[in-house]
C-alpha cells in the first residue's frame, strides 16, 4: 500500500504523462469533466476550434459555438450517463469534416464515468471524394436516362410516321415524300445519339454537355420538326413570342428541355379542343425565362411536385415512361437553374424554365 507522498508522486507522474500526451499529440482532443467543464485540449484543437488557454475551466456551454455542432453537449451528457462510446461525422466552423469520437473517461476503482475524452479525426478529403463520386454517379444516371429517352422519342416519331404512311398510301406523292423525309429525319437523329454514345467510349468525356452560343428560335424550330407528326395528328397550333433569343448553354440540354415541355403539352392536350401552345422568352433579373403555356387537361396543385419525380405520369393511359419532366429538372439542377409550374384543371398549364444568363 502506497503512503500519501508516494500516492502524490504517482499522481504527479500520471498528470505529467497526460500533459505531455495532450501537448504533443497531432490529433484534436478535448477532456470534459462530468460537470461539463472543459479541462484540457490539445494544440490542434486550439487551431481547428479557435480555442484559447483562457477557455480552460469554462463550461462547454460557453464554447459550444466553436464547434458548429449544437448537440455536442447533449452527446457528452449521453456518454457520461451511458458509459458507451459515441461516433459521429461533424462539420466545424472552418468548414472541415471530422469523425468525432466521444469516449467515457472511466474511474475504474469507483466504477463511474468522470467525464469524456473527445477525439476528432479529419475526414474532409474523404467526404469531398464521396460527394464527387455521388455527383459522377448522378451525372451518369442522368446521361443514360437522357440517351434512352431521346432514342425512345425518335422511335415514337418514326412509328407514328410509318403508321401515317400506311393510312395514306393512296395519297399523292407529295404527301408521301413529306412523311418519308420525317422518317428519315428521325432515323438520322437516332444515329447521332448512338454515334455520340459510341464515340464517348473511345474518347473520354466526349458526350459531356458543351456550352455554346445558341439561338432559342432555332432550337424551337428543330423541336417542332422532330414533333411534326404529333403536331399534324393533333392539329396543334404552336406560337412563339421570343424577346430574348441568344443564350450560352448546352445545345443537347436546351433541346431536350424544350422538346419535353412541348411534347407533354401535345400528349396531355384536352380531348375537346385543339392544342394551343405558346412559347415565350424574356429576361428576369439574372435569368432567361422560357415559358411554355398550353390549354390542356391541367394538373392538380397537389401534384405540382410529384410530376417531376422519375417515372411519374399524370395519366397512365397516355403513352410514355414518366421521365421527361424528371430529366428537365435534373438537367436544370446541374446548371443552377430551376423549373416552376402553374396550372388549372381543364384549363391548362404554364411551365417556366429559369436559366442563368
Phi, psi and omega in degrees: 000129182285142175279180187298317181296319179295321177297318179297316179298318180296316179295322178296316179297317179296320180294321178294320177299317181294319179298314180298321180296311181296327183285330188253350180290147180266002182260131175298123180219150178229148170241120180241129183278179186292345175267010180063038175258134178284113186260323181211156170205154182275158179306319177300330178293326177298320183289310188282330183247011177053042177272154179232163180303327181292349179279345177297134181089356179276149171296146181301332180299335182275345181240013185296328182296339180292342189257351181048043182209087192297339183263012184298323180294317178297322180293321177297313180299324179296317181292319178299319182288318186268332185077010181257146178292143177237132179239136179209154171262128182227160174244135185260179186293340178267020174069018178264152178257140180225148166271112182262125176244124176252113184251135178292136175267105190267135167260099190295321182296324181265353178054051178212162178267124184255016182145196180219155168248127182249125178246148180233117177253121185290132180229026183303312183296324180293317178297318180297317179296319180296319179295321179295320178296317178299321179295315180296318179297316180297320180294320179293320178297318179296320179297315179296318177298317181295316180298312181296324180292318179299315180296318180297321179299315180292325176296319178298314179298319179296317180299317179295321179295317180295321177298320179294324177299318180296317183288332187247026183298339181271354181285174183294165181297329181298314180295317179296322180297320178297315181295321178296320178298321179294317178298318180296321179297316179298319178297317180295322178297317179295321178299319180295317179299312182293320179298314179298322180294316179295317180296326180295336177287331182271325183237110187304135176069011182298328184272005178294150181288115180259129181280145177208166178282122185241153173255115184302322181297323177294321179296319180296317179296322178297318179295317180298324178294318179295324182264017186305319183293317178296321179296318179295317182296321184268352184061029184297146175249117181245121179241160179221144174231094188258106177275321177236122186249329186270133177208147175267114186198173175282125180301314183298317182292315182295319178297318180296320180296310181296317181302310184297321181290317179290319179299319177295321179298326177285316183294321184256036177288157180283134184295341185261006180208158179288134180299129175242117184238129178239124178251122181236156173219143178198166179263144178218101183060247183263009185245148160266123182256128175244119180248141176237113182251136178227171178244041186276206187284344178079174184225136176293144183301327180290350179258005183303324181273320186292336181295342179267001178281151182295134178071010177276138176229141179297316178226126184290341182283346180270135183298142178145167181247009175067037183241348186301306182292329175299315180296321179300310182295318180294321178297322180289326178301322184292344181239021179060032174261186179202167177224140178234164178220139171231135186206157174222127183302132180069006177248311180146183184223156173231116175257131179241127179254130180248115180246130180292132180287000000 
